[in-house]
Amino acid sequence: MSEKSAFDVIVVGAGPGGYVCAIRCAQLGLKTALVDKNPRLGGTCLNVGCIPSKALLHSTEVFHELKEHASAHGIVCKDLEHDLSALMKKKDGVVDQLGKGVRALVTKKGVTCLEGSARILANGEIDVEGKSAGKYSANEIVIATGSKPVELPFLPYDGKIVVNSDHGIAFDRVPQKMAVIGAGAIGLELGCVWSRLGTKVEIIEFLPEICPQLDPEMSKVARRIFEKQGLSFRLETKVASAKVKGEKAILSLESSKGNDSLTVDRVLVAVGRGPCTDGLGLSEAGVEMDDRGRISVDHCFQTNLPGVRAIGDVIHGPMLAHKAEEDGVACAEILAGQSGHVNYDMVPGVIYVDPEIANVGLSEKQAKDRGIEVRTGSFPMAANGRALATGATDGMVKVVAEAASDKLLGVQVVARGASELIASAVAHMEYGGSSEDLARTIHAHPTLSESLKEAALSADGRGLHSI
C-alpha cells in the first residue's frame, strides 16, 4: 500500500459529526481523510434535513405573517400569492452555498476528501467504491454515517404519495390534503410548512399529546397554538393499515373513540429515525450493535473492534446535529490523547415551528418520576413587553429546579426565538447553576429573554411581572 493511502484517522460520513470530527483531528495534527458518497458534504443535515427545512420554514413564516398579520402592523397586502418553484429555488440555493462552504472549509483545514461508499475491513482498512475507489488504511476509523427515516412496514415509501422527510422538502406542488404520522419535530415542522402554503394538514399521534419531551401543560399550550394556525391533530390514534389507490392514500385509523378512515393526497411518515449502517460491512468486521441497530461504544466512542470508533446518530443519545458535532470534537480530542467529553444531559432540543419549542434537561414529570422533589416557575409570553410589541405573545417559559438545592434541572420554552433563548439556560445548567443564578442574571429590556428571568424568579415566588 502506498504512503499516500495511509492516514492517522479516516472518518466515514461527512455530516455534522463527521466533518467536524475530521476538522478537529486535522487541527490536532492528525493526518485525516473524510469519506462520503455524496460530492456535496454536510450529510443529511445540510442536504435534506436541518438546513433545507429551516429555509422552507422561514420562507413560509414570512408568507404566513404577511397573509395573516400584516394588517395589524398597518401593512396592506392585496392578492398575496406564493411561488412554490421560487421558494424551492431559494432553499436549494442555501443548501448549495453551505455545501460549497463546508467543502472549502474541510479542504482548507488540510483534510483529504474521498468520494465513494466505504466498507469497513477488519484490519484497519476501508474499501472505497466510487470516484476515490481503492483501499485506505488508518490507525483509527471513525464511523459517522448518521441516520435515516424509519419506514412503517405496512406503508413503504414511494416518494410520491407516501413520503418521508427527504421527499417532504421538495414537493413540486402544494397538496390539497396531507396526513402526517408523528407529532414530533419533523412532523410538526413539515406539517407547518405545507399548512402555511394552503395544505389541509392532519397530524396523527399515537401518544396522548404532542412533544412528549415536554411537560403536558407545555405540550398542550403548543398544540393549541398550532390548532389556531390551522393544523388538526388526532391524538391517541394508531394507523392500523394503509393503501395507495391511484393518486390518493387511504389510512385506517384506530382510537379510543372508534375506528375511522382518512383519505389524503400525501402521507408524510415522521415516526423517527434509525442509524444508517447499511453497506458498511460491520457484521462481517465483527462490530457489535445493540438491539436498536446502533453501534455499541464505550465512553471513548470505542467499539469492540480495536481501531474502530463511532459517533453521532449511529450510537446512543439524541439524534441531533449539534450532539453529533460534540461527539466529533470529543472523539478527535481523545484520539489526540486529550480528554474529550460530552454531557448528554445538557443537549438542547428544538422544534423550529412558530412559536419555536425548545427544552433542555428534565421536565417536571421526568424529575418526579425519578423521585426528585422540585419547584417550578413559569411565565407567559403574553406578559412580556417585547413579545407584545412584536406580536409574539403565544407561548410560555417553564423552569424546573431541585427543591432542596435550587439547582436548575430543566428549562422548557414555547416562544418565538426559543432556539436562541435556550442557550442561556444551557449555559447556567452546564456549570450546575441554580434558578436563583438565572433569576439574578441581568437581561436587557425589552427582550424576549426576560421571560427566562421571570420564570426563574417565579420558581421562588418572587415573580415581578406576573400575577
C-alpha positions, -999 to +999 in steps of 0.1 A: +000+000+000+013+034-009+022+060+018-004+083+001-032+058+011-023+057+048-038+081+074-039+086+111-076+088+111-103+081+084-138+094+092-166+077+073-196+101+068-194+138+061-224+150+081-220+175+110-205+148+133-181+135+106-168+167+090-164+184+124-145+154+137-122+154+107-116+192+111-107+188+148-085+158+140-066+179+114-063+208+139-047+184+164-020+174+138-035+141+127-034+131+091-071+128+083-093+116+055-131+122+052-151+097+031-187+103+018-206+091-012-221+125-018-199+150-035-216+177-015-205+173+021-228+180+050-247+148+052-285+146+059-284+178+079-272+201+052-286+183+021-321+171+031-326+179+068-318+208+091-308+234+066-334+230+038-362+225+062-353+257+081-351+276+048-386+265+040-398+272+075-385+308+073-399+315+038-433+302+048-433+321+081-427+353+061-457+344+038-479+334+067-470+365+087-479+388+058-510+370+050-525+367+085-510+396+104-498+423+081-529+444+087-522+445+124-490+463+116-506+488+093-493+470+062-517+464+033-511+433+013-536+425-015-538+394-036-508+378-018-496+347-035-466+323-032-444+309-060-435+274-050-408+270-076-391+302-065-394+292-028-377+258-036-350+276-057-342+297-027-340+267-004-317+249-029-295+279-032-290+280+006-281+243+005-257+247-024-239+277-008-234+259+025-223+228+008-196+247-011-186+263+022-182+230+040-161+216+012-139+247+012-136+247+050-127+210+052-101+212+024-085+244+039-081+226+072-060+200+055-084+171+054-083+148+024-117+142+009-125+108-006-157+104-027-174+070-026-191+044-004-169+029+023-168-006+037-150-013+070-125-041+069-112-059+099-076-050+095-076-012+099-086-006+063-116+006+044-125-003+009-140+027-011-162+022-041-167+052-063-147+082-076-120+076-050-120+038-053-093+019-035-082+006-002-071+030+025-056+023+059-057+043+092-047+038+128-083+048+137-115+047+117-145+068+129-179+058+117-202+089+114-228+078+088-258+093+105-294+082+104-323+077+080-361+079+083-378+049+098-403+032+074-435+016+085-437-020+073-473-016+060-466+018+044-435+017+023-422+049+008-429+055-029-416+091-029-448+104-044-478+096-022-461+081+008-431+102+017-405+108+043-388+140+053-363+138+024-392+139+000-413+163+021-389+193+015-392+190-023-428+187-034-434+201-069-470+212-060-489+220-028-510+190-018-547+197-010-547+173+020-518+157+038-516+133+067-486+135+090-479+104+111-460+115+141-462+148+161-425+152+169-401+177+155-401+165+118-439+161+117-446+194+132-421+213+111-430+200+077-467+200+087-464+237+094-445+244+061-473+229+040-501+242+061-489+277+056-489+272+019-525+260+018-525+223+026-551+209+050-528+190+074-539+164+099-513+151+123-518+116+137-501+108+170-502+075+190-494+093+223-519+113+244-501+146+235-476+161+211-439+167+221-436+141+248-403+156+259-423+185+274-445+186+305-482+180+295-491+217+302-464+229+278-474+204+251-510+214+254-500+251+251-481+244+219-508+222+204-535+248+209-513+274+192-509+252+162-546+244+161-552+282+159-528+282+129-549+256+111-533+222+120-556+194+130-545+167+155-557+131+161-542+121+194-540+086+209-547+074+174-530+044+156-526+039+119-537+003+116-533-001+079-530+019+047-532+015+010-525+037-020-552+039-046-544+060-077-533+094-066-546+090-030-537+072+002-564+057+024-555+053+061-574+031+085-573+046+120-579+032+154-585+052+186-605+051+218-632+070+200-636+042+175-623+033+140-621+058+112-605+063+077-587+092+062-581+098+025-553+122+016-531+133-013-499+128+007-488+108+037-457+121+055-443+094+078-424+111+106-422+083+133-385+087+139-351+079+125-328+049+127-290+045+125-276+043+089-252+014+089-262-005+058-234-015+035-206-007+059-197-043+065-200-040+102-213-075+109-186-091+087-159-070+105-174-081+139-186-047+152-212-052+179-246-035+177-274-030+202-310-041+200-319-009+182-293-013+155-270+013+170-232+007+172-222-002+208-194+021+221-178+030+254-173+065+269-143+070+244-165+061+214-146+029+211-163-001+195-154-037+204-131-037+174-098-021+181-092+010+159-128+015+151-149+042+168-184+056+161-201+089+168-234+108+162-267+092+152-252+057+149-246+055+186-266+062+218-281+096+225-304+121+208-302+121+170-293+158+167-267+176+146-253+195+175-249+163+196-231+147+167-207+177+164-199+175+201-193+137+197-170+145+168-149+170+187-147+148+218-137+118+198-110+137+179-095+150+212-095+115+227-076+103+196-051+130+201-045+120+237-067+146+253-098+143+275-128+147+252-162+146+269-199+152+260-225+160+287-256+143+271-278+157+299-272+192+285-281+186+249-309+211+240-338+200+217-355+225+194-386+223+171-383+252+146-420+260+142-436+294+151-435+298+181-405+276+185-403+248+211-370+243+230-360+223+260-330+212+280-326+188+309-355+173+328-392+181+327-411+183+359-427+150+352-393+133+344-379+147+376-408+135+397-406+101+381-370+099+393-382+107+428-368+143+428-387+169+447-389+200+426-400+237+425-412+251+392-418+286+379-434+298+347-440+330+328-464+336+299-451+354+268-482+375+267-468+394+297-435+401+280-431+436+267-411+427+236-435+399+228-464+423+229-446+449+207-437+423+181-469+402+181-452+372+196-474+366+226-481+329+221-463+306+244-446+304+278-414+295+297-411+269+325-382+264+349-377+232+369-354+234+400-345+209+427-364+219+458-336+213+483-307+228+464-324+251+439-302+235+412-316+240+377-328+207+364-346+218+332-360+246+312-388+245+286-397+273+262-425+277+238-419+311+222-407+329+191-369+327+192-369+298+217-340+282+198-318+312+208-333+317+243-325+281+253-287+287+251-286+308+282-304+281+301-279+255+289-250+278+300-263+281+335-271+244+338-237+233+324-219+248+354-246+235+378-263+268+383-294+274+403-327+291+394-315+320+415-284+323+393-307+326+363-330+350+381-301+372+391-287+373+356-293+407+341-313+405+309-317+435+286-351+452+284-372+448+264-362+414+252-379+380+249-351+366+271-365+384+301-391+357+302-364+332+314-355+355+343-392+359+352-398+322+352-368+316+374-380+343+398-414+327+400-398+294+410-391+311+443-424+330+444-406+363+435-421+369+401-420+407+393-441+409+362-465+380+366-496+377+388 
